[in-house]
Amino acid sequence: MASLERLRENNRRAITTLLASEGPMSRADLARATGLSRTTVSSLVSELIAHDHVVETADRGRPHKGGSGRPPLLVTLSTPGGGVAGVDIGHRHVRVAVADRSGAVLAEDTAAVDVDEDGGAALDRAARMVRQSLRVAGLARANLHAVGMCVPAPLDRRSASIRTGILPGWRQLSPAEELHRRLDVPVFADNDANLGALAELTRGVARGVADVVYVKVASGLGAGIVLGGRLHRGATGIAGELGHVQIGEDGQVCRCGNRGCLETLVAAPRLVELLQPAYDEELSVERILELDGDDDAGVRRVLSDAGRVIGRALADLCNSLNPELVVVGGSLGRSASLGDGIRSSVGRYAQPDTAAALRVVSGELGDRAEVVGAVSLAIARISA
């Protein structure tokens, strides 16, 4: 019985996730999109209506494939009062968004903050920004139902603390617990790659796709894995640590403590370092992307080489998971040369059937992916 109820809960969540990303849909369209029978969808929608999670709209849809007959009623997520907040903690910034419970952003703020060395100060700043954004949004603090939080490091699912030395000022700190103490509302935390994946799944280029690998290429390298429409976090919460695949036992020492990790070769700071001696101007990630767009030969070569290295590791992952989509995000996610390099290696090293079923695309949400994912996480947790 317990397993049947878990299956039913998963199916309810699949329906609400679709409605969150696609908007109002008919029961027939929900059945086609989820692969569930119409009888099952009708039963689940009735339950969701009874619990005020979804409502029927006054508008009607079009018959499937232009058929005749009375247009079907649509169902949509209900929009109860109050809202949620998303907090994106990056290595050099804090970004906050306050949204209603449909995910529509009401206020947003970003501040440059040196996050790595002092977790307490960064969390103090984040809490102040949430309070200020609530005021801008005209939302009373009592109506803030939950906060989703993004951190740029793996989180141990058992202790909810940061596992590695990537954030030296956060050792043994539980980010969700600490922010909860400052705001007195439920806080749910996850890492940046997972929330980037969730954002693209619910609001971006991966909408409607069940099996996705989101690759974040920025100050580090990580992956968020979506299987069957749900984030896969692994036994301890560190699934998707693509950047720490070892590619050379005698390579550089990585910030995780091992040697020869993939991200020591392809993370954004390393690529800037490689290119800087060839240019008279001071380079940044933004400037490198401009030069890539202008077909600068040196930049294109370095970025495409980095893409091929990433794609080699991704090919092995894709052989195991057989995803439909790889989404490239992070500060370098929109680089055409990087994407071309990834496609080249995946096409060469993945199994032919795996490669044929796979698309590699840039993310739609850019540097807002993590805060959008944090908002989606908060909504999902209070809607479960």
Secondary structure, DSSP 8 states (H G I E B T S, - for coil): -HHHHHHHHHHHHHHHHHHHHH-SEEHHHHHHHH---HHHHHHHHHHHHHTTSEEEEEEE---GGG--SS--EEEEE---S-EEEEEEE-SSEEEEEEEETT--EEEEEEEE---TT-HHHHHHHHHHHHHHHHHHHT--GGGEEEEEEEESS-B-TTT-SB-STTSGGGTT--HHHHHHHHH-S-EEEEEHHHHHHHHHHHHSTTTT-SSEEEEEESSSEEEEEEETTEEE--SSS-TT-GGG-BS-TTS-B-TTS-BSBTHHHHSHHHHHHHHGGG-SS---HHHHHHHHHTT-HHHHHHHHHHHHHHHHHHHHHHHHH--SEEEEESTTTT-HHHHHHHHHHHHHHS-HHHHHT-EEEE-SSGGGHHHHHHHHHHHHHHH-
